[in-house]
Amino acid sequence: MKKFFLSALAALAISCGALVFFSGRVYEAPVLMYHHVAPEGDPAGPFVSVGTFERQMEFLKLHGYKVLPLAELVGHAKTGRVPRGAVAITFDDGNLDNIQHAFPVLEAMNFPATVFMISDNLGRSGSLSAEDLRILSQSGVEIGSHTASHAFLPHLDPAGTEHELESSKAALEDLLGRPVRLFSYPAGGVTQTARAAVAKAGYEGAVTTNYGSRLHDPYALHRIKISESGGSLFNFWIKLSGFYHLGKKRIPIE
């Protein structure tokens, strides 16, 4: 019994030592991806209830996470030195409920966030209006591009990709009067060609939903999907660990 206990203790020590040794190589600051935050919605879809969102933000505040602007996290990725406990909050598509339900919670917590807007959707039913976007931007929320029409970039030719990237960036910059620095690949559609086009269009960083071949690629930062179906705080805590990707298969960016 004593030998078993000592063996188990040694195995634990080795495991912990390995974790410490490799952690600098595999740690990935979590970038949270939300779509809809609303009183009710499809639990199986990209939706989080207002109550769940409030509890998650309170969890971040209570446990001392460093909620950073995504642009700052992109800067850390470029140096390869990502601070432990850092997390960024993002929203895709530019849904109207982002300003109705998510923004008041973020404002109360003094948390920065990034909204990736589909520029052609401005003012459409269920989407943010031009005035909504100005309010968010003036309140410190960073506005990024999610293309002009939510096009899947790997299916486009170079001219189509250039149009989606540049027209969206220009439209949002004209509206807000400030640079649009960040980009989100619709449906995670990042390839080497798309990545190069994003950089050429003048974006400083980009996020995806796919696991790329390089851990801290500022033009292919992976994000963690947050939905109501996995909304327990225990699951949320695991996703915040910085090692959530360890069990995931990496898909090389081709």
Stockholm file with secondary structure:
# STOCKHOLM 1.0

chainA/1-254         MKKFFLSALAALAISCGALVFFSGRVYEAPVLMYHHVAPEGDPAGPFVSVGTFERQMEFLKLHGYKVLPLAELVGHAKTGRVPRGAVAITFDDGNLDNIQHAFPVLEAMNFPATVFMISDNLGRSGSLSAEDLRILSQSGVEIGSHTASHAFLPHLDPAGTEHELESSKAALEDLLGRPVRLFSYPAGGVTQTARAAVAKAGYEGAVTTNYGSRLHDPYALHRIKISESGGSLFNFWIKLSGFYHLGKKRIPIE
#=GR chainA/1-254 SS CHHHHHHHHHHHHHHHHHHHHHHHHHCCCCEEEECEEESSCCTTSSEEEHHHHHHHHHHHHHTTCEECCHHHHHHHHHHTCCCTTEEEEEEEECBTHIIIIIHHHHHHHTCCCEEEECGGGTTSTTBCCHHHHHHHHHTTCEEEECCSSCCCGGGSCHHHHHHHHHHHHHHHHHHHSSCCCEEECGGGCCCHHHHHHHHHTTCSEEEESSCCSSTTCTTSEECEECCGGGCCHHHHHHHTSSCGGGGSCCCCCC
#=GC SS_cons         CHHHHHHHHHHHHHHHHHHHHHHHHHCCCCEEEECEEESSCCTTSSEEEHHHHHHHHHHHHHTTCEECCHHHHHHHHHHTCCCTTEEEEEEEECBTHIIIIIHHHHHHHTCCCEEEECGGGTTSTTBCCHHHHHHHHHTTCEEEECCSSCCCGGGSCHHHHHHHHHHHHHHHHHHHSSCCCEEECGGGCCCHHHHHHHHHTTCSEEEESSCCSSTTCTTSEECEECCGGGCCHHHHHHHTSSCGGGGSCCCCCC
//
